[in-house]
Amino acid sequence: MSRGRGPATAWWKAQELLARRAHGTRELGDKLRHRGFPEAEIRDALERLQAKGFLDDREFASGLVEELFFRRGWGWYAVIARLRRRGLAPDLCEEVCAEFFDQLEKERLKAVLERLLEKKRRREQDRRKLYAWLGSRGFRGFEINLVLGPERPVSGEG
C-alpha cells in the first residue's frame, strides 16, 4: 500500500533519508546502493541534491563536528575518526576539524572538558588515569592540560 510517497526512485528515497537527518554523499550513496537502486540513478540523484544545495559534505561535516564535540564530548582525534567512518574525505575531515578547533574559545573547550570530568573525578583522582581517559576520547595533550594542569615532575627527578 502506498502512503502518498513518490515513485520508488533513488531521487525520492534520497530526499526521504535527508528529511530524517543530514548525510554525507558517500553515506547516502551507500544507503541507496544497499536498497538496490541502479548506480546511474544513484549518481544522478546525488548530483541533483548537490546542485540544489541539499547535500553538502562540508556543511554536514561541520554540523557533525559540533555535535560530536559539544553533545558527545569527543576530542580532535575521535571526531576525525568518526567523520572518516561516515565516508568523508580525509582532507575535508582535517580541514573542518582545524577550522572548528582553531575558532573554539579556550573557555568553551575547558567547560566541555570540565563537564566530562565532573562525574569521572568522583571515582578517580589519579591525574595519569584522568589524562589517559581524556586521551582515549580523542583530546590532545595541550587541551587536557587546560583542565588538569601541566604534570609536575616527581621530586628527585630532573
C-alpha positions in Angstrom: 0.0 0.0 0.0 1.4 3.4 -1.0 1.3 6.1 1.7 1.4 9.0 -0.7 5.1 8.8 -1.4 6.7 9.4 -4.7 7.8 6.6 -7.0 10.4 4.3 -5.8 13.4 6.1 -7.3 16.8 6.9 -5.8 15.9 10.6 -6.0 12.8 10.2 -3.8 14.5 7.8 -1.4 17.4 10.1 -1.0 15.1 13.0 -0.2 13.3 10.9 2.3 16.6 9.9 4.0 17.7 13.5 4.1 14.4 14.6 5.6 15.2 12.4 8.6 18.8 13.7 9.1 21.8 15.1 7.3 24.0 12.7 5.4 27.3 12.8 3.7 27.5 12.0 0.0 29.1 8.6 0.4 26.9 7.6 3.3 23.8 8.5 1.3 25.0 6.7 -1.8 25.8 3.6 0.3 22.3 3.6 1.7 20.8 3.9 -1.8 23.1 1.1 -3.1 22.0 -1.1 -0.2 18.4 -0.6 -1.2 19.2 -1.8 -4.7 19.0 1.3 -6.8 20.9 1.3 -10.1 24.3 3.1 -9.9 23.5 5.6 -12.6 20.3 6.6 -10.9 22.1 7.0 -7.6 24.8 9.2 -9.2 22.1 11.3 -10.8 20.2 11.7 -7.6 23.4 12.7 -5.6 24.3 15.2 -8.3 20.9 16.8 -8.3 20.9 17.0 -4.5 24.3 18.7 -4.5 23.3 21.1 -7.3 20.2 22.1 -5.2 22.3 22.5 -2.1 20.6 19.7 -0.2 23.7 17.6 0.0 26.9 19.3 1.1 29.7 17.3 2.7 31.4 20.4 4.2 28.2 21.5 5.9 27.4 18.0 7.0 30.9 17.6 8.5 30.7 21.0 10.3 27.5 20.1 11.9 28.7 16.7 12.9 31.9 18.2 14.4 29.8 20.5 16.7 27.6 17.6 17.7 30.4 15.2 18.4 32.3 17.8 20.5 29.6 19.7 22.4 26.9 16.9 22.8 29.0 13.8 22.9 32.3 15.1 24.4 34.7 13.8 21.8 38.1 15.5 21.0 40.0 16.2 17.9 41.2 12.7 17.0 38.0 10.9 17.9 36.0 13.5 15.8 38.2 13.0 12.8 37.9 9.2 13.1 34.1 9.4 13.3 33.9 11.8 10.3 36.0 9.3 8.3 33.7 6.5 9.3 30.9 8.4 7.7 32.7 8.3 4.4 34.0 11.9 4.3 37.3 12.6 2.6 40.3 12.7 4.9 41.3 16.2 3.8 37.9 17.5 4.4 37.8 15.9 7.9 41.1 17.6 8.8 40.1 21.0 7.3 36.7 21.1 9.1 38.2 20.0 12.4 41.0 22.5 12.1 38.5 25.3 11.4 36.3 24.3 14.4 39.0 23.7 17.0 41.0 26.8 15.9 37.9 29.0 16.4 36.9 27.3 19.6 37.5 29.6 22.6 39.6 28.2 25.4 36.9 28.8 27.9 34.3 26.8 25.9 36.8 23.9 25.4 37.6 24.0 29.1 33.9 24.0 30.0 33.3 20.8 27.9 36.3 19.1 29.4 35.2 20.0 33.0 31.7 18.7 32.3 33.2 15.4 31.1 35.4 15.2 34.2 32.8 16.1 36.7 31.4 12.6 37.2 34.7 10.9 36.4 36.5 12.8 39.2 34.1 11.4 41.8 35.6 7.9 41.2 39.1 8.7 40.0 41.6 11.2 41.3 44.8 9.9 39.7 45.9 12.5 37.1 47.5 9.9 34.9 44.3 7.9 34.6 42.2 11.0 34.0 44.7 12.1 31.4 44.6 8.7 29.7 40.8 8.7 29.8 40.5 12.1 28.1 43.2 11.0 25.6 41.0 7.9 24.8 38.2 10.4 24.0 40.4 12.0 21.4 41.6 15.1 23.2 45.1 16.4 22.6 47.6 16.9 25.4 47.5 20.7 25.4 43.7 20.5 25.7 43.8 18.1 28.6 46.4 20.2 30.3 43.9 23.1 30.3 41.8 21.3 32.9 44.3 19.0 34.6 47.2 21.4 34.6 50.7 20.5 33.4 52.2 17.4 35.0 54.5 18.3 37.8 57.8 16.4 38.0 58.1 13.9 40.8 60.6 15.1 43.5 64.1 13.7 42.9 63.7 13.9 39.1 65.2 16.5 36.9 
